[in-house]
Amino acid sequence: MSKIHSIDFEYDHDYALIGIHSILADYRMAYFLNGSLNIHLQRFKEDLDFSSKNCSFPLFTFDDKAAFKSWSLIANKFVFTEDVSSKGSNLFPEETKIAYLIPEKKQIDYFIKITGLKGAHEINETLHNINKINNIIACYAIEPMNLKSRDNLIF
């Protein structure tokens, strides 16, 4: 009698995720992270687009081939205006709205996704270096498997 093996097709989120609170613009955040972490984040040629939400998020990436690491910086917030003049109930014809990459973490301004980190010590060292940057209010590690919308981080 042969034994049947089941295969689990759930995607494995094998990366470290860091949440950052800051007032810095995305390009300035990338610049300061480059200096503090000795990496070379560059704006990706295309933003991370979500046509269903009608929003896009700027993406900065760096592949460190020597250390076998991949770094991504992505904004969590997309601010846009929506035309509400057809509804007729508002005093103003446009309304400012915010869309979030990870809606359950609205307080976070940026995420850093890192593949290839070798353990807690390396994550803690990265967090320590990020916290040294002026205008960083806070940063901390996040467990991706605890996020409902973690699939938005697959890019």
MOKARA-V984805 format. One record per residue. RES is the residue in one small letter. PSI is psi in degrees with one decimal (999 if undefined). Layout:
# MOKARA-V984805
RES&PSI ; RES&PSI
This chain:
# MOKARA-V984805
m&128.5 ; s&150.3 ; k&135.4 ; i&128.0 ; h&133.2 ; s&146.8 ; i&130.5 ; d&119.6 ; f&11.6 ; e&135.7 ; y&134.2 ; d&119.3 ; h&85.5 ; d&62.3 ; y&160.0 ; a&144.8 ; l&129.6 ; i&132.6 ; g&138.9 ; i&133.9 ; h&122.1 ; s&156.3 ; i&1.1 ; l&146.2 ; a&157.5 ; d&-42.9 ; y&-33.5 ; r&-37.7 ; m&-46.1 ; a&-42.6 ; y&-48.7 ; f&-35.0 ; l&-39.9 ; n&-45.7 ; g&-40.8 ; s&-36.2 ; l&-0.2 ; n&49.4 ; i&179.9 ; h&64.0 ; l&134.9 ; q&148.8 ; r&127.5 ; f&147.2 ; k&-24.5 ; e&143.0 ; d&162.4 ; l&106.8 ; d&139.0 ; f&95.1 ; s&-28.8 ; s&-30.9 ; k&-3.8 ; n&47.8 ; c&162.1 ; s&151.0 ; f&129.0 ; p&140.4 ; l&130.1 ; f&133.5 ; t&158.1 ; f&125.4 ; d&112.6 ; d&91.8 ; k&-32.0 ; a&-38.7 ; a&0.7 ; f&45.8 ; k&150.4 ; s&129.4 ; w&137.9 ; s&132.9 ; l&127.6 ; i&138.5 ; a&147.9 ; n&-15.6 ; k&140.5 ; f&115.6 ; v&130.1 ; f&162.6 ; t&143.7 ; e&135.0 ; d&117.4 ; v&14.5 ; s&-27.9 ; s&-22.8 ; k&-27.9 ; g&-0.3 ; s&-9.1 ; n&152.9 ; l&-32.5 ; f&144.5 ; p&-18.0 ; e&150.8 ; e&132.5 ; t&131.1 ; k&161.6 ; i&130.6 ; a&144.9 ; y&139.4 ; l&-47.2 ; i&92.6 ; p&-29.0 ; e&-5.9 ; k&54.1 ; k&-25.6 ; q&-14.8 ; i&134.5 ; d&-37.8 ; y&152.0 ; f&142.3 ; i&123.5 ; k&123.6 ; i&121.6 ; t&141.6 ; g&3.0 ; l&146.3 ; k&5.8 ; g&-177.1 ; a&-36.3 ; h&-43.7 ; e&-37.4 ; i&-44.5 ; n&-39.1 ; e&-40.9 ; t&-45.0 ; l&-42.5 ; h&-43.8 ; n&-35.7 ; i&-40.3 ; n&-18.3 ; k&-17.5 ; i&132.5 ; n&148.7 ; n&9.7 ; i&116.8 ; i&-45.8 ; a&155.7 ; c&148.5 ; y&159.2 ; a&146.4 ; i&137.8 ; e&111.2 ; p&-32.3 ; m&-15.0 ; n&-2.8 ; l&132.1 ; k&-39.5 ; s&36.2 ; r&-23.0 ; d&-17.8 ; n&-16.2 ; l&6.7 ; i&105.3 ; f&999
